Amino acid sequence: MPNTKPPYPPEFKREAVRLVKEGDRKISAVARELGVTGESIRNWIRQHEIDTGHREGLSTSEREELKRLRRETRILKEERDILKKTAAFFAQENNKHR
């Protein structure tokens, strides 16, 4: 399993974006101060701009819904496959007993 850090809390991300947007500090300086990468802060700024309507793209809530729907679809497909295999098994068993 990859050695990744858990996601940063939304409050942490909002504060990082605020520090860059409202201050006169560069992304790299804020990143060093917070112990994150500049690219992470750039991504958070980009997502903030999407969420506030200043940039095109999927909002945070749309991303969460898409993730939930993909997970649900994966589970439903797995359940369907199990039911198909079960039906085939019982059909085969039924034919053996005839």
SERO-4910 file (N, C-alpha, C, O; in steps of 0.05 Angstrom, whole numbers):
BEGIN
 pado doro    nc1    nc2    nc3   cac1   cac2   cac3    cc1    cc2    cc3    oc1    oc2    oc3
  Met    A     17    -23      0      0      0      0     18     25      0     38     25     14
  Pro    A     11     46    -16     28     69    -17     28     84     10      9     84     25
  Asn    A     51     97     15     55    111     39     46    140     35     63    157     28
  Thr    A     20    146     37     10    173     33     -1    184     59     -9    170     77
  Lys    A     -1    211     60    -12    224     83    -43    226     80    -53    227     58
  Pro    A    -57    226    103    -86    230    100    -91    258     90    -75    276     93
  Pro    A   -115    262     78   -120    289     66   -121    310     88   -128    305    111
  Tyr    A   -114    334     80   -114    357     98   -143    365    104   -160    363     86
  Pro    A   -149    374    128   -176    382    134   -184    407    118   -167    423    111
  Pro    A   -210    409    112   -219    432     96   -211    459    108   -205    478     94
  Glu    A   -212    461    135   -205    486    148   -176    494    142   -169    517    138
  Phe    A   -158    474    142   -130    478    137   -126    489    108   -111    508    104
  Lys    A   -140    477     90   -138    485     62   -149    514     58   -137    530     44
  Arg    A   -172    519     71   -183    546     69   -164    567     80   -161    589     68
  Glu    A   -151    561    102   -133    580    115   -108    584     96    -99    607     94
  Ala    A    -98    563     84    -76    566     66    -83    583     42    -68    601     34
  Val    A   -107    579     31   -116    596      8   -119    625     17   -111    643      3
  Arg    A   -130    629     41   -134    656     51   -107    670     55   -104    694     48
  Leu    A    -87    656     65    -61    668     69    -49    678     43    -36    698     42
  Val    A    -53    662     22    -42    670     -4    -58    692    -17    -47    712    -27
  Lys    A    -85    690    -16   -103    709    -29   -102    736    -16   -102    757    -29
  Glu    A   -104    737     11   -106    762     25    -79    774     32    -78    798     38
  Gly    A    -59    759     32    -32    769     39    -17    777     14    -26    773     -8
  Asp    A      7    787     19     25    793     -3     48    773     -5     69    779    -16
  Arg    A     42    749      6     63    729      6     59    710    -17     37    705    -27
  Lys    A     81    699    -25     81    680    -48     72    652    -38     73    646    -15
  Ile    A     63    637    -57     54    609    -52     76    593    -39     71    578    -20
  Ser    A    100    596    -49    123    580    -39    128    587     -9    135    569      6
  Ala    A    126    612     -2    131    620     26    109    608     45    116    598     66
  Val    A     84    610     36     63    598     52     66    568     54     61    556     75
  Ala    A     73    556     32     77    527     32     99    518     51     95    499     67
  Arg    A    121    532     51    143    526     70    133    529     99    139    512    116
  Glu    A    119    551    104    110    556    131     90    535    141     91    527    165
  Leu    A     73    525    123     53    505    131     63    476    129     50    458    138
  Gly    A     86    472    115     96    446    112     83    429     91     80    405     93
  Val    A     73    443     70     60    429     48     75    437     22     92    455     23
  Thr    A     68    424      0     80    432    -25     65    456    -37     42    460    -33
  Gly    A     80    471    -53     68    493    -68     47    483    -87     26    497    -91
  Glu    A     51    460    -98     31    449   -117      5    443   -103    -17    447   -114
  Ser    A      6    433    -78    -18    428    -62    -34    454    -59    -58    455    -63
  Ile    A    -20    476    -51    -34    501    -48    -45    511    -74    -67    522    -75
  Arg    A    -30    508    -96    -40    516   -122    -66    501   -129    -85    513   -139
  Asn    A    -66    475   -123    -91    459   -128   -114    469   -110   -137    471   -120
  Trp    A   -108    476    -85   -129    486    -67   -140    512    -77   -164    518    -75
  Ile    A   -122    529    -87   -131    555    -97   -148    551   -122   -169    564   -125
  Arg    A   -139    533   -139   -155    527   -164   -183    517   -156   -202    526   -168
  Gln    A   -184    499   -137   -210    488   -129   -227    510   -116   -251    510   -120
  His    A   -215    527   -101   -229    550    -88   -241    568   -110   -264    576   -108
  Glu    A   -226    573   -131   -236    589   -153   -259    576   -167   -278    589   -176
  Ile    A   -258    550   -170   -281    535   -182   -305    536   -164   -327    542   -173
  Asp    A   -301    531   -138   -323    531   -119   -337    558   -117   -361    560   -112
  Thr    A   -322    580   -121   -333    607   -119   -343    617   -146   -352    640   -148
  Gly    A   -341    601   -167   -351    609   -193   -332    626   -209   -340    638   -230
  His    A   -307    628   -202   -288    645   -217   -272    628   -237   -256    639   -252
  Arg    A   -277    603   -238   -264    585   -257   -282    562   -264   -299    554   -247
  Glu    A   -280    552   -288   -296    529   -297   -285    503   -285   -261    500   -281
  Gly    A   -302    484   -279   -294    458   -269   -314    447   -250   -335    459   -244
  Leu    A   -309    423   -240   -326    410   -220   -322    422   -193   -299    423   -183
  Ser    A   -344    430   -180   -341    441   -153   -335    418   -133   -337    394   -141
  Thr    A   -328    425   -109   -322    405    -89   -346    387    -84   -343    362    -82
  Ser    A   -370    398    -82   -394    381    -78   -399    363   -101   -408    340    -98
  Glu    A   -395    373   -126   -398    356   -149   -378    334   -150   -384    311   -157
  Arg    A   -353    339   -142   -333    318   -141   -340    297   -121   -337    273   -126
  Glu    A   -350    306    -97   -358    287    -76   -381    269    -86   -381    245    -81
  Glu    A   -400    282   -100   -423    266   -110   -414    247   -131   -422    224   -131
  Leu    A   -396    255   -149   -385    238   -170   -371    214   -157   -374    191   -166
  Lys    A   -355    219   -137   -340    198   -123   -360    178   -110   -356    154   -112
  Arg    A   -381    189    -97   -401    172    -84   -416    155   -105   -420    131   -101
  Leu    A   -423    167   -128   -437    152   -149   -419    131   -161   -429    109   -168
  Arg    A   -394    137   -165   -376    117   -176   -373     93   -157   -372     70   -166
  Arg    A   -371     99   -131   -368     78   -111   -394     60   -111   -393     36   -111
  Glu    A   -417     74   -112   -442     60   -113   -445     42   -138   -454     20   -136
  Thr    A   -436     53   -160   -437     38   -185   -420     13   -184   -427     -8   -193
  Arg    A   -395     17   -173   -377     -6   -170   -389    -28   -152   -388    -52   -159
  Ile    A   -402    -20   -130   -414    -40   -112   -438    -54   -126   -441    -78   -124
  Leu    A   -454    -39   -141   -477    -51   -155   -467    -70   -176   -480    -91   -180
  Lys    A   -446    -64   -190   -435    -82   -211   -425   -108   -198   -429   -129   -208
  Glu    A   -411   -105   -175   -402   -128   -160   -425   -146   -151   -424   -170   -154
  Glu    A   -446   -134   -141   -469   -149   -132   -483   -162   -156   -491   -185   -154
  Arg    A   -485   -148   -179   -497   -160   -203   -481   -184   -212   -492   -205   -219
  Asp    A   -454   -182   -212   -437   -204   -220   -441   -228   -202   -441   -251   -211
  Ile    A   -443   -223   -176   -447   -245   -157   -474   -259   -162   -476   -283   -162
  Leu    A   -494   -243   -167   -521   -254   -173   -521   -270   -199   -533   -291   -201
  Lys    A   -506   -261   -219   -504   -275   -245   -491   -303   -240   -500   -323   -250
  Lys    A   -469   -302   -225   -455   -327   -220   -472   -347   -203   -472   -371   -208
  Thr    A   -487   -336   -184   -504   -352   -167   -526   -364   -184   -532   -388   -181
  Ala    A   -538   -348   -201   -560   -359   -219   -549   -380   -237   -562   -401   -241
  Ala    A   -525   -376   -248   -514   -396   -266   -508   -422   -251   -512   -444   -261
  Phe    A   -498   -419   -227   -491   -442   -210   -517   -459   -205   -517   -483   -208
  Phe    A   -538   -445   -196   -562   -460   -190   -576   -471   -215   -589   -492   -214
  Ala    A   -573   -458   -237   -584   -468   -263   -569   -494   -270   -581   -513   -279
  Gln    A   -543   -494   -266   -526   -517   -272   -533   -540   -253   -536   -563   -262
  Glu    A   -537   -534   -228   -544   -554   -208   -572   -566   -214   -576   -590   -211
  Asn    A   -590   -549   -223   -617   -558   -230   -616   -577   -254   -631   -596   -255
  Asn    A   -599   -571   -273   -597   -588   -297   -584   -615   -290   -590   -635   -303
  Lys    A   -567   -616   -270   -554   -641   -261   -574   -660   -249   -572   -684   -252
  His    A   -594   -649   -236   -614   -666   -222   -636   -675   -240   -654   -689   -230
  Arg    A   -636   -668   -264   -658   -676   -282   -651   -702   -296   -666   -712   -312
***
